[in-house]
Amino acid sequence: MDVKVLLVIMMSAILVNNYVLSQFLGVCPFLGVSKDRKNAVGMSVAVIFVMLLATVATWPIQHYLLDRYNLGYMQTIVFILIIATLVQLVEIVLKRYSPSLYSALGVYLPLMATNCAIFGVTITNIKGEMTFIESLVNALGAGTGFLLAMVVFSGIREHTENADPPPSFKGIPITLFSVAILSLAFFGFSGVIENMFG
């Protein structure tokens, strides 16, 4: 296993192919939970955990069950069922061990079951014909990218909440404008990662 390849996969998933800011997957919890940094970190850790577990579960199911028995048409249903089960597990654990975070995340926690970023990672791992280790690295990178985007954006939102923008920019417009600028900043990493480790 080439370490450079794994580094490129990891850094690309974090910066260049960021699932939220470049591929626009998982935008609902990104916009909904990013008002408070603590909640943003909590949600991101839960997403990383579910992404890793979903990869661990879906990769072998795809390769040793769905592909072997020509059941590829069941991929979407099987993957969504696995992700929904893992989200329920995370929800139970958070409710038991961190009730404050559980209540703060509110409706966005069950929405993780339909978080297209998690589903996108599992599909990308299969479509990109990644090995199991590469898939895990991609999932970890995608989750870390989600965390980075959430933390940076929650900091931006804290500053914009305290600012006094023109009336037409207050609320959702300034939030979406901030996301656009943040996406452009991440877009600036295109081409850097491959050349850095190439």
NUMIMI-646967 format. One line per 3 residues: number of its first residue (from 1); their letters; for each residue x negated, y, z negated of N, C-alpha, C. Coordinates in Angstrom, 2 decimals. Each point is the difference from the previous one (the first is absolute). Layout:
N
NUM	a	X Y Z X Y Z X Y Z ~ ...
***
This chain:
198
1	mdv	-0.85 -1.18 0.00 0.85 1.18 0.00 -0.89 1.24 0.00 ~ 0.16 0.85 1.00 -0.80 1.20 0.14 0.56 1.10 -0.91 ~ -0.85 0.50 -0.90 0.41 1.02 -0.96 0.33 1.31 0.72
4	kvl	-0.71 0.30 1.09 0.29 1.23 0.76 1.42 -0.01 0.55 ~ 0.41 -1.15 0.50 1.37 -0.12 0.53 1.01 0.26 -1.10 ~ -0.23 -0.58 -1.18 0.91 0.20 -1.12 0.03 1.46 -0.44
7	lvi	-1.17 0.66 0.01 -0.05 1.43 -0.35 0.76 0.85 1.00 ~ -0.13 -0.33 1.28 0.73 0.75 1.03 1.50 -0.19 -0.17 ~ 0.42 -1.24 -0.26 1.43 -0.28 -0.22 0.51 0.79 -1.21
10	mms	-0.76 -0.04 -1.09 0.41 0.68 -1.24 0.09 1.51 0.20 ~ -1.07 0.60 0.51 -0.04 1.46 0.15 0.99 0.47 1.06 ~ 0.21 -0.79 1.04 0.99 0.37 1.01 1.40 0.01 -0.59
13	ail	0.31 -1.00 -0.82 1.33 -0.07 -0.62 0.20 1.14 -0.99 ~ -1.06 0.43 -0.67 0.12 1.08 -0.98 0.13 1.35 0.69 ~ -0.85 0.27 0.97 -0.09 1.36 0.56 0.61 0.15 1.39
16	vnn	-0.46 -0.80 0.95 0.38 0.22 1.39 1.41 -0.51 0.28 ~ 0.28 -1.24 -0.38 1.31 -0.60 0.26 0.87 0.01 -1.24 ~ -0.08 1.07 -0.77 0.78 0.11 -1.23 1.47 -0.23 0.33
19	yvl	0.60 -0.95 -0.69 1.36 -0.42 0.34 1.02 1.12 -0.19 ~ -0.24 0.91 -0.94 0.94 1.09 -0.23 -0.27 1.17 0.93 ~ -1.26 0.42 0.07 -0.32 1.25 0.69 -0.31 -0.17 1.49
22	sqf	-0.35 -1.19 0.43 -0.29 -0.22 1.42 1.09 -0.81 0.68 ~ 0.53 -1.00 -0.71 1.01 -0.86 0.61 1.41 0.33 -0.49 ~ 0.10 0.87 -0.98 1.28 0.48 -0.53 0.89 -1.14 -0.50
25	lgv	-0.61 -0.96 -0.68 0.73 -1.09 -0.64 -0.01 0.24 -1.51 ~ 1.10 -0.26 -0.66 0.08 0.20 -1.44 0.18 1.45 -0.40 ~ 0.62 0.78 0.87 0.17 1.43 -0.24 1.01 0.28 -1.12
28	cpf	1.01 -0.86 -0.13 1.05 0.23 -1.01 -0.57 0.08 -1.41 ~ -0.74 -1.02 -0.48 -0.58 0.14 -1.34 -1.09 1.07 -0.05 ~ -0.67 0.22 1.12 -1.05 1.03 0.06 0.58 1.37 -0.31
31	lgv	1.12 0.33 0.61 0.62 1.30 -0.24 0.76 0.03 -1.32 ~ 0.57 -1.14 -0.39 0.86 -0.02 -1.18 -0.73 -0.03 -1.32 ~ -1.14 -0.66 -0.06 -0.68 -0.21 -1.29 -1.22 0.91 -0.16
34	skd	-0.34 0.76 1.02 -1.24 0.77 -0.05 0.10 1.32 -0.77 ~ 1.14 0.27 -0.62 0.11 1.25 -0.77 -0.84 -0.03 -1.27 ~ -0.14 -1.17 -0.58 -0.75 -0.15 -1.25 -1.17 -0.94 0.24
37	rkn	-1.20 0.41 -0.36 -1.20 -0.79 0.28 0.02 -1.35 -0.71 ~ 0.46 -0.04 -1.24 0.03 -1.26 -0.75 0.91 -1.01 0.69 ~ 1.17 0.46 0.42 0.93 -0.89 0.70 -0.56 -0.42 1.36
40	avg	-0.71 0.93 0.66 -0.59 -0.32 1.30 -1.04 -1.10 -0.14 ~ -0.83 0.09 -1.04 -1.01 -1.03 -0.24 0.66 -1.33 -0.35 ~ 1.02 0.05 -0.85 0.71 -1.22 -0.39 0.63 -0.70 1.19
43	msv	0.67 0.77 0.85 0.60 -0.57 1.20 -1.06 -0.56 0.93 ~ -1.11 0.70 0.14 -1.08 -0.46 0.89 -0.63 -1.29 -0.49 ~ -0.20 -0.12 -1.30 -0.56 -1.24 -0.55 0.97 -1.16 0.25
46	avi	1.30 0.26 -0.18 1.00 -1.04 0.28 -0.03 -0.39 1.48 ~ -0.15 0.98 0.89 -0.05 -0.28 1.44 -1.25 -0.82 0.34 ~ -1.15 0.37 -0.58 -1.23 -0.77 0.24 0.19 -1.45 -0.44
49	fvm	0.56 -0.17 -1.18 0.23 -1.34 -0.54 0.90 -0.82 0.93 ~ 1.11 0.61 0.44 0.93 -0.72 0.88 -0.62 -0.26 1.37 ~ -0.78 0.97 0.51 -0.66 -0.22 1.30 -0.96 -1.19 -0.05
52	lla	-0.79 -0.07 -1.07 -0.94 -1.10 -0.14 0.72 -1.34 -0.15 ~ 1.00 -0.03 -0.87 0.74 -1.26 -0.20 0.76 -0.39 1.27 ~ 0.56 0.99 0.70 0.72 -0.31 1.24 -0.94 -0.58 1.05
55	tva	-1.22 0.53 0.05 -1.00 -0.53 0.94 -0.39 -1.42 -0.37 ~ -0.23 -0.21 -1.30 -0.35 -1.35 -0.47 1.09 -1.00 0.35 ~ 1.26 0.42 -0.07 1.11 -0.92 0.27 0.31 -0.14 1.49
58	twp	-0.02 1.12 0.74 0.48 -0.05 1.39 -1.02 -0.57 0.98 ~ -1.30 0.25 -0.24 -1.01 -0.49 0.95 0.03 -1.52 0.13 ~ -0.08 -0.74 -1.12 0.05 -1.46 0.18 1.35 -0.50 0.51
61	iqh	1.09 0.65 -0.40 1.32 -0.43 0.50 0.06 0.17 1.51 ~ -0.53 1.11 0.50 0.00 0.23 1.45 -0.85 -1.05 0.72 ~ -1.21 -0.22 -0.51 -0.93 -0.87 0.72 0.28 -1.50 -0.19
64	yll	0.45 -0.40 -1.17 0.16 -1.42 -0.27 1.44 -0.49 0.07 ~ 0.95 0.91 0.11 1.41 -0.42 0.08 0.66 0.54 1.27 ~ 0.06 1.33 0.11 0.72 0.59 1.13 -0.67 -0.29 1.34
67	dry	-1.32 0.17 0.08 -0.70 -0.28 1.25 -0.03 -1.49 0.32 ~ -0.23 -0.82 -1.00 -0.14 -1.44 0.23 1.29 -0.63 0.51 ~ 1.14 0.49 -0.53 1.28 -0.60 0.38 0.82 0.88 0.95
70	nlg	-0.68 0.92 0.69 0.64 0.89 0.98 1.21 0.74 -0.59 ~ -0.18 0.54 -1.19 1.07 0.76 -0.66 -0.34 1.48 -0.08 ~ -0.76 0.49 0.97 -0.42 1.40 0.00 1.15 0.98 -0.03
73	ymq	1.15 -0.40 0.55 1.17 0.88 0.01 0.55 0.25 -1.41 ~ -0.42 -0.80 -0.98 0.45 0.17 -1.39 -0.91 0.94 -0.79 ~ -1.06 0.52 0.63 -1.02 0.78 -0.70 0.58 1.17 -0.79
76	tiv	0.82 0.82 0.64 0.54 1.19 -0.66 0.82 -0.38 -1.23 ~ 0.87 -0.97 0.14 0.87 -0.40 -1.11 -0.83 -0.57 -1.15 ~ -0.94 -0.88 0.33 -0.83 -0.62 -1.04 -0.85 1.04 -0.72
79	fil	-0.63 0.90 0.75 -0.85 1.02 -0.61 0.80 0.93 -0.90 ~ 1.20 0.41 0.45 0.82 0.90 -0.83 0.45 -0.71 -1.26 ~ 0.34 -1.28 0.08 0.39 -0.76 -1.20 -1.16 -0.09 -0.99
82	iia	-1.21 -0.25 0.52 -1.17 -0.08 -0.88 -0.26 1.35 -0.67 ~ 0.05 1.08 0.77 -0.25 1.33 -0.56 1.07 0.36 -1.02 ~ 1.26 -0.30 0.30 1.08 0.31 -0.95 -0.17 -0.77 -1.31
85	tlv	-0.43 -1.25 0.09 -0.25 -0.79 -1.20 -1.14 0.59 -0.82 ~ -1.07 0.41 0.66 -1.14 0.59 -0.70 0.37 1.33 -0.65 ~ 0.83 0.79 0.67 0.45 1.27 -0.58 0.84 -0.26 -1.25
88	qlv	0.84 -1.01 0.05 0.79 -0.35 -1.19 -0.90 -0.39 -1.16 ~ -1.07 -0.73 0.31 -0.97 -0.38 -1.02 -0.65 1.24 -0.62 ~ -0.43 0.95 0.85 -0.61 1.24 -0.49 1.01 0.78 -0.84
91	eiv	1.24 0.04 0.44 1.05 0.72 -0.72 0.21 -0.59 -1.40 ~ 0.03 -1.31 -0.08 0.17 -0.68 -1.30 -1.17 0.30 -0.92 ~ -1.22 -0.07 0.55 -1.21 0.26 -0.81 -0.02 1.44 -0.49
94	lkr	0.31 0.96 0.88 0.00 1.41 -0.41 1.09 0.28 -1.03 ~ 1.15 -0.59 0.18 1.10 0.21 -0.96 -0.38 -0.52 -1.38 ~ -0.75 -1.08 -0.02 -0.41 -0.61 -1.27 -1.16 0.73 -0.66
97	ysp	-1.03 0.35 0.80 -1.24 0.51 -0.58 -0.21 1.51 0.14 ~ 0.72 0.65 0.90 -0.13 1.45 0.16 1.37 0.61 0.32 ~ 0.88 0.04 -1.01 1.36 0.51 0.24 0.03 1.45 0.47
100	sly	-0.97 0.81 -0.45 0.00 1.41 0.41 -0.29 0.12 1.50 ~ -0.98 -0.76 0.49 -0.30 0.02 1.44 1.15 -0.61 0.78 ~ 0.60 -1.04 -0.53 1.15 -0.64 0.66 1.14 0.99 0.19
103	sal	0.31 0.77 -1.04 1.09 0.96 0.11 -0.40 1.20 0.86 ~ -1.28 0.38 -0.03 -0.45 1.14 0.80 0.04 -0.32 1.50 ~ -0.33 -1.24 0.35 0.02 -0.39 1.41 1.42 -0.12 0.53
106	gvy	0.93 -0.33 -0.90 1.41 -0.02 0.35 0.31 -0.83 1.23 ~ 0.72 0.61 0.93 0.49 -0.69 1.18 -1.14 -0.36 0.97 ~ -1.14 0.65 -0.14 -1.09 -0.25 0.95 -0.67 -1.35 -0.23
109	lpl	0.14 -0.54 -1.20 -0.59 -1.32 -0.28 0.70 -1.10 0.79 ~ 1.35 -0.11 -0.08 0.63 -1.01 0.85 -0.15 0.27 1.50 ~ -0.18 1.27 0.36 -0.20 0.33 1.41 -1.32 -0.54 0.54
112	mat	-0.91 -0.38 -0.91 -1.25 -0.60 0.45 0.26 -1.30 0.76 ~ 1.12 -0.64 -0.29 0.33 -1.25 0.71 0.18 0.25 1.49 ~ 0.42 1.20 0.35 0.15 0.35 1.41 -1.05 1.02 0.44
115	nca	-1.05 0.14 -0.79 -1.07 0.93 0.34 -0.70 -0.51 1.25 ~ 0.14 0.74 1.08 -0.54 -0.47 1.27 -1.53 0.00 0.01 ~ -0.64 0.70 -0.94 -1.47 -0.06 -0.07 -0.45 -1.40 -0.42
118	ifg	0.69 -0.58 -0.97 -0.34 -1.35 -0.46 0.26 -1.00 1.12 ~ 1.16 0.11 0.63 0.32 -0.88 1.12 -0.98 0.22 1.16 ~ -0.35 1.27 0.24 -0.95 0.33 1.07 -1.36 -0.64 -0.20
121	vti	-0.46 -0.04 -1.24 -1.30 -0.63 -0.29 0.05 -1.49 0.33 ~ 1.04 -0.66 -0.43 0.08 -1.45 0.25 0.09 -0.30 1.49 ~ 0.72 0.83 0.74 0.11 -0.21 1.45 -1.32 0.33 0.69
124	tni	-0.65 1.10 -0.43 -1.29 0.39 0.60 -1.04 -1.09 -0.20 ~ 0.00 -0.63 -1.17 -0.94 -1.09 -0.26 0.16 -1.14 0.99 ~ 1.25 -0.29 0.35 0.27 -1.10 0.92 -0.26 0.43 1.44
127	kge	0.52 1.16 0.39 -0.16 0.48 1.38 -1.45 0.31 0.33 ~ -0.77 0.45 -1.02 -1.41 0.29 0.21 -0.87 -1.23 -0.02 ~ 0.61 -1.19 -0.18 -0.70 -1.28 -0.04 -1.16 0.04 -0.99
130	mtf	0.28 0.55 -1.17 -1.02 0.09 -1.05 -0.09 -1.31 -0.76 ~ -1.19 -0.28 -0.49 -0.17 -1.16 -0.87 0.65 0.31 -1.35 ~ 0.04 -0.98 -0.87 0.62 0.20 -1.31 -0.73 1.09 -0.78
133	ies	-1.33 -0.06 -0.02 -0.80 1.01 -0.73 0.19 1.38 0.61 ~ -0.03 0.09 1.32 0.22 1.28 0.67 1.39 0.55 -0.31 ~ 0.98 -0.89 -0.07 1.37 0.42 -0.34 0.07 0.56 -1.40
136	lvn	-0.68 -0.65 -0.95 -0.03 0.50 -1.37 -0.69 1.37 -0.08 ~ -1.10 0.14 0.73 -0.72 1.28 0.01 0.88 1.08 0.63 ~ 0.71 -0.34 1.08 0.90 0.96 0.63 1.12 0.41 -0.95
139	alg	0.57 -0.97 -0.71 1.07 0.31 -0.96 -0.51 0.88 -1.13 ~ -1.19 -0.31 -0.51 -0.59 0.82 -1.06 -0.29 1.41 0.51 ~ -0.53 0.10 1.21 -0.27 1.31 0.59 1.28 0.79 0.24
142	agt	1.05 -0.67 0.50 1.27 0.68 0.24 0.61 0.49 -1.31 ~ -0.07 -0.82 -1.03 0.51 0.42 -1.31 -0.81 1.14 -0.59 ~ -1.31 -0.07 0.16 -0.86 1.08 -0.50 0.26 1.29 0.78
145	gfl	0.23 -0.13 1.30 0.36 1.16 0.81 1.32 0.61 -0.44 ~ 0.96 -0.86 -0.35 1.28 0.46 -0.53 -0.21 0.76 -1.31 ~ -0.84 -0.56 -0.87 -0.33 0.65 -1.28 -0.66 1.35 0.24
148	lam	-0.99 0.03 0.88 -0.70 1.26 0.29 0.96 1.05 0.54 ~ 0.85 -0.39 0.94 0.96 0.95 0.57 0.97 0.50 -1.07 ~ 0.47 -0.91 -0.86 0.94 0.39 -1.05 -0.63 0.97 -0.99
151	vvf	-1.22 -0.29 -0.43 -0.67 0.86 -1.00 -0.31 1.37 0.59 ~ -0.55 0.02 1.21 -0.31 1.28 0.63 1.27 0.81 0.23 ~ 1.04 -0.67 0.50 1.24 0.72 0.29 0.71 0.46 -1.28
154	sgi	-0.09 -0.79 -1.07 0.62 0.46 -1.26 -0.71 1.24 -0.52 ~ -1.32 0.07 0.19 -0.73 1.22 -0.37 0.43 1.19 0.83 ~ 0.18 -0.23 1.29 0.46 1.08 0.89 1.40 0.46 -0.42
157	reh	0.87 -0.97 -0.31 1.37 0.36 -0.39 0.04 0.78 -1.31 ~ -0.89 -0.34 -0.92 -0.06 0.76 -1.26 -0.35 1.45 0.28 ~ -0.93 0.23 0.93 -0.39 1.37 0.33 1.11 0.73 0.76
160	ten	0.68 -0.69 0.92 1.06 0.66 0.75 1.22 0.28 -0.87 ~ 0.21 -0.82 -1.05 1.12 0.27 -0.92 -0.23 1.29 -0.76 ~ -1.27 0.29 -0.30 -0.34 1.21 -0.75 -0.18 1.21 0.90
163	adp	-0.06 -0.21 1.31 -0.18 1.10 0.94 1.33 0.69 0.25 ~ -0.07 1.13 0.65 1.21 0.75 0.34 0.05 0.18 1.52 ~ 0.39 -1.09 0.73 0.04 0.10 1.46 1.20 0.84 0.44
166	pps	0.03 0.40 1.26 1.18 0.70 0.51 1.25 -0.88 -0.18 ~ 1.16 0.60 -0.14 1.22 -0.78 -0.26 0.27 -1.12 1.02 ~ -0.35 0.23 1.26 0.26 -1.02 1.02 -0.93 -1.22 -0.14
169	fkg	-1.08 0.13 -0.77 -0.94 -1.10 -0.20 0.21 -0.74 -1.31 ~ 0.86 0.48 -0.87 0.18 -0.63 -1.31 0.64 -1.38 0.14 ~ -0.42 -0.91 -0.88 0.59 -1.34 -0.03 -0.60 -0.94 1.03
172	ipi	0.88 -0.64 0.76 -0.41 -1.00 0.97 -0.92 0.55 1.10 ~ 0.24 1.20 0.55 -0.89 0.47 1.08 -1.47 0.09 -0.42 ~ -0.28 0.54 -1.19 -1.40 0.11 -0.43 -0.59 -1.38 -0.26
175	tlf	0.84 -0.92 -0.45 -0.46 -1.37 -0.24 -0.40 -0.67 1.32 ~ 0.86 0.10 1.00 -0.29 -0.62 1.29 -1.17 0.68 0.70 ~ -0.11 1.31 -0.15 -1.12 0.74 0.57 -1.31 -0.47 -0.65
178	sva	0.03 -0.21 -1.32 -1.18 -0.48 -0.73 -0.40 -1.40 0.46 ~ 0.99 -0.87 0.21 -0.28 -1.36 0.49 -0.64 0.06 1.38 ~ 0.48 0.89 0.85 -0.55 0.12 1.35 -1.47 0.41 -0.06
181	ils	-0.32 0.96 -0.84 -1.40 0.45 -0.12 -0.87 -1.11 -0.58 ~ 0.52 -0.71 -1.00 -0.74 -1.12 -0.59 -0.24 -1.10 1.04 ~ 0.99 -0.27 0.83 -0.16 -1.00 1.07 -1.08 0.42 0.98
184	laf	-0.02 1.29 0.34 -1.05 0.49 0.90 -1.39 -0.14 -0.62 ~ -0.07 0.23 -1.32 -1.29 -0.15 -0.69 -0.49 -1.45 0.08 ~ 0.90 -0.96 -0.18 -0.38 -1.41 0.09 -0.31 -0.39 1.44
187	fgf	0.68 0.63 0.96 -0.27 -0.27 1.41 -1.43 0.37 0.37 ~ -0.59 0.92 -0.74 -1.37 0.41 0.25 -1.02 -1.10 -0.21 ~ 0.39 -1.09 -0.70 -0.91 -1.11 -0.24 -0.09 -0.95 1.20
190	sgv	0.82 0.20 1.02 0.00 -0.90 1.18 -1.38 -0.01 0.63 ~ -0.51 -1.17 0.27 -1.30 -0.16 0.64 -1.18 0.02 -0.96 ~ 0.21 0.55 -1.20 -1.10 0.10 -0.96 -0.34 -1.36 -0.59
193	ien	1.03 -0.77 -0.37 -0.21 -1.27 -0.69 -0.78 -0.98 0.86 ~ 0.44 -0.17 1.27 -0.67 -0.96 0.88 -1.48 0.38 0.19 ~ -0.27 1.30 0.15 -1.38 0.44 0.20 -0.83 -0.09 -1.28
196	mfg	0.66 0.15 -1.14 -0.71 -0.06 -1.27 -0.55 -1.39 -0.29 ~ 0.80 -1.03 0.31 -0.41 -1.37 -0.32 -0.41 -0.78 1.25 ~ -0.02 0.65 1.14 -0.28 -0.69 1.26 -1.43 -0.32 0.24
***
